[in-house]
């Protein structure tokens, strides 16, 4: 059977802007005028060193928007340039992005036209010009290659002005997709439905409620449920969004019964969420594999940035350095397989690397599923030297 593979890097919510004298006015670690040394205080320069040292390469870089903060032009130029600099270091064939609410001038600070700045950043923003098609006119476009199909959505398409009198419906904050747009997307997919391709949707705002940790309930995509149902009908393999600055990998049920993996990317460089919810900054590598028309599986490797420390596979942060998606079968099946492998040993202990080699589905579990599996291990008196999400060294039976 033919296997399709795609490796992507995800860089979201840079919020780049010039450094302010007063720290209270700064919203990012990634300033447009920041010196690059020491590297542990510069998210891009530090990551470039890791990419070179670990020889990391990807096929694509995906970016869900908010390159700048409150439509700052210098921040926009620099933010987009930073993403492209990282893409070159990663040897990515292409950068595919969309725009966020901070990338447009809906407050009309610089222009009476909200999209004046993003449309004039460069001919290749947010996608190569020959791929843009109707992105600016319809609020979405499809990118088709032999290996993948990527739907890029502009959830700020209706951010034309600031609605000061009705903040709950404020276009500056809330994402929106019109039912006509969703119908157009559905019609396109009916005519271009190749289930053997890896299917990814990229959007800035979250189409599913993301209000945990008191992050608010009013900024999700209007008509997001309708949108997700269409993606479920055509069995999309992954949806990636930004905006919330809170990383979260989970499934969303759809009306067809299909469970759609959704990655909330967190922020690459913003700082406000550090004080609000104790979340830091994140850079994701995702390796997606697909066999024929079977839904894809994915392995995520996540780096966490802390100013003054740099990028690390953080074992103590709120998002695991290793996670995945695609395994939705009974977790007891994995437990039984681990028990079989342990029974073959003389001391009831195995390296976790051997478990991955023989039971690869343990890599395709979302963080909540990993925690559920750990609970099942405990029932069977099976212990791990650390959490699954930080890659334990060994798995073993508890001794009396």
N, C-alpha and C positions, 0 to 999 in steps of 0.2 A: 504493500500500500504506500502511496506517495505521502510524504510528510512535508508540510510547509512550516517554515520557521521564520520568525521575525524578532529581531532584538531592537528594543527602543529605549531611549532615555526620556524621562519626563522632568521638565523644568517649568515650574509654575509660580506665579505671583512673586515676581522679583521686587516690585514696588520701588524701582530705582529712581533716585532724584539727587540733586546736589546736596552736599552736607550742609546742615544748618548750624549756626553758632550755638544755639540753644538745643540741648539734647532732646528736650520735650517735643521739639518740632520734627524730629527725625523718625521715620517710619520703616527704616530698612538698615541692614548692614552693608548694602551694596550701593554705594554712592557713585554718581557719575564723575566726580572729581576726586575720588579717593586714591591715595598712593597704594601700591600693591605690596609693599613690605611694611610690617611682617606679614607673611602669607596667611598666618592663622587668624588675621583680622580682615581678610579679603576673601569672600566666599568663592569667587571665580578663580583667582590665582591659586588658592589652596587646592581646589578641585582639579585644576589643570595638572598640578604635581602628582596627584593620585592617579589621574587618567594615564599619565606618562609612565609612572612607576608600575602600575598594574596592567598596563597595555590594554586598557578597556576600549572596545570598539562596538559600535552599534550600527544598525541599518538606518534608523530614523531618529530624529529628535522631535518630540511632540511637546508643545507648550500651550497650556490652556488660558493664557492671557494675564493681564495686569503686569505689563512690562515696566510701567511707570507708576507714579502716585499722583492722583488728581490731575491727570493730563499734563504733567510737567514735560515740556518739549525736550529739554536736555536729557532728562531721565529716560524718555522714550527712545531717543537716539542711542543712548548708552545701553539701555536694557536690551534692546533688539540686537545690538552689536555684541554684547556679552553672550547671548544665547548662540549666536552664529560662531563666535570664537570657540565656545565649548563644542559645538557641533563639528567644527573642523578638527579639533583635537581628538574627538571621538570617531573621526573618519566617517561620519554619517553622510549618506547619499543626499539627504534632504532635511530641511527643517519645515515642519508643518505646524502651524499655530492658528489660534483664533484670538479674539480680542476680549478684554475684560472691561468692567465698568470704570476702572481707573484709566483706561486707555483712551476713552472718549471724553470730549469736552461738553458734557451735558449741562454743566453749570455755566457754560458760555463765558469762560474766563478769558479765552484767547480769540474766540471766533463765535459768530452767530450760528455756525453749522457744527453740530456735535462731532461729525466724522471728518472734519477738515484735516486734523493732525494725522490720524492713522492712515488716511488715504494718501497722504503726501510724505510719509516716512521714507518709503522707497518703493520701487516697482515690484519688489519681491516680498512685500509684507501684506498679509501674514503668511502667504503661500506664494510660490513662484508664479509669475504673472500668467504663464500659459495654463496654469491650473485654476486660476481664480474663478473663471467662468462667471456664474451669477452670484458669487459670494456677497458682494456689496448690495446687489439689487434684491435678492430673495432672502438673504440672511443664512444661506447654507450653500455648500458645494460638496461634491463627491470626488474623491481621488481614487482612481482605479489603476491597479497594476496587476500583473499575473498572480502575485502572491497575496495581495491584500486589497481591501476596499475600506477607505476611511471616509467617514461622514464628518465634515467640519461645520459646526453650527456657530452662528453669531448670536448669542443670547442677549446681546445689547442692541439688537437691531431696532428696537423701539425706544431706545434711550435718546430721545430727541430734545428733552428739556428737563428742568428740575421742577418737580411738583411740590412746592413748599407748603401748600395748604392741606395736602393729603399725604403725609409721609409714608403711610402704610402701602400706598400705591405708587410710591415715588419711582419713576423710571431710572433715576440715578442709582438705585439700589437693586431693584427687583429684576430678575430675568424674565423673559417672555418669549413664547413661541406661539404664533397665530395658528389656529386650526387649519387655515388654508395652507400654511407652510408644511404642517405635518402631513396633510393630504398629498402635497406635492412630493414629499419625501417617500411616502408610501407608494405612490404611483411609480416613482423612479425605481424603487426596489423591486416592484413587481416585474419590471422590464429588465432589471439587471441583478437578478438573484442567483449568484453562484455560491452555494453553500460550502464549496471547497476552499474559498478564499478566507483569510483571516479578516474578520469584520470588526472595526473599531469606530466608536463615535467619540468625537472630541468637542467639548463645550466648556464655557467658563463657569456659568452658574450650575448649581446642583438641581437636577430634575426630580430628586427624591428628597423628602424632608430631612434636614440635618440640623436639628435644634439642640443636640446634646450639649452639655456644659454651658447652658444658657447662651448659646450662640445666636439665638433669634429664629423666628419662624416665618418671616415675611419676605425673604430674599430669594426663595427658590424660584424655579422657572414656572411661570403660569402656563398651564396645560402640559406640565411635565409628565403627568401620568399617561396622557394620551401618547406622548412622544415615546415613553418607555414601552408602552404596549406595542407600538409599531416595531421598535427594535426587537422586542421579544418575538413577534410574529416571524421575523426574518432571522432569528437566532444570532444576534450580534454577540461577539465573543467578549467584548469589554467596552465599557464607557469610562472615559477619563474626564474629570472636571477639576476646576480650581476653586477659587473664591473664598472658601471657608477657613483656610489656614489650619485646618484640623485634619490630619491624615486618617483615612478610614477606608478599609477594603472590606466590602460586604456584597451580598446578593440582594437584588430587588426582584420580587415575584412579579410576573406580568400575566395578562389575561389568558394567554395561551398555555400557561403552566410553565413556561420557560423561565429559569432563574438567571438574571443578567448580572454578571459581575460589574461592580461599580467601584472605581478608585477615586476617592477624594485625595488630591495630591499633597495637600498641605502647602506650605510656602517655602520657596527656595531661599528667601532672604528677608522677608518682612519681620518686624520686631513686636508689633502690638500684641500678637497672640501669646508671646512669652509671659507677659505680665498678666494677661487675662486668664489663660487656661493652662499655663506651664507647658506649652508645646513649642518646639524649637523649629529648625529649618530642615528641609528634606530634599534629597535627590534620589530618584528611583531608576533602577535598571530593570527592565521587564523582558524576559525571554518567553515568547509565545510559540507553542507548537500545535499543529492541527493535522489530524489524519483524516483524509477524505472529508466527509460531511459531518463527522463527529465534532461536537463543540470543543473549542480549543482549551488547552491547559496552559497555565502561566506560572512562572517562577519570578518572584520579586526579590531584588537585592536593594536594600535601602540604606543610604548614608545619612547621618544626622550632623548638622553643623551647629557648633557652639562657638560664639565669638571668643577668640583667644586660645581656643583648642583646635579648631579646624574641623574637617569632615572625618567622622568615624562611624563604624558600624556599632552604634551605641547599644549596649546591653541593658541600660537602665532607663532609657527614654520610653515614652508611651507607645511608640510604633516599632514593632520588631524589625531587626535588620534582614530577616528572612521570612517570607510568607509566600502565598501563592493563591491560585484559584483553579477551578475546573473539576475538583473531585467532590461529587455530591452523593456518592453511594454511602452505604452503611459504614460508620466508623468502626464498628465491631469487626468488620472484615480485616481492617488494618491491624487491630489488636490481635486477632487470631493468627495473622501472618507473622507478627513479631514474636508471638509465643512459639510458633513452629521453629523460627530461627534460633530463639534462645534455647529450645530443647535440643538443638543439634550441638550446642557448646558443652564443654566440660565444666565450666565454672559459672554458667548462667549469666554471662556478660558478653556484649557485642559493641563494637564501635558503631557509632551512629552513621558514619560514612557507609558502612556495609548495609545498614538498614535502607539508606537512600538508594544504594545500588540495586538491592533486591526488591525493595518495595517503593518505587519512585513516586507513588501517589502521595506519600507523606509530604512531598514538596508542593503539592497542589492544594493546600488547605489554607483558607482564610484564617486570620488570627483567632476569631471566635471558635472556629472548628478545631484549631490546634489546642486551645484550652479545653475544649470538650473531650478531645482525644486523651489529653493528660489525665483528666478525671477518670476516664475508662481504664487507663493504665493503672492508676492507684487501686481501683477495685480488684485488679488482677495481681496486686503486689509487685507491679513493674515500676521501677524508678528510673529517672533520667538525671544526669549530672547537671542539667540546666533546662530552661524552657526550650521547647521545640523551636520557637521563633528566634532563638540565638544560637541554634545549632549545638546541641549537647555533644560531648565527646563520647559518652557511652550510654547504653541502656542496659539495665540489669534487674534481676530478681532481688527483692528485699530478702535479706537473710534473717532467720529467726535469732 
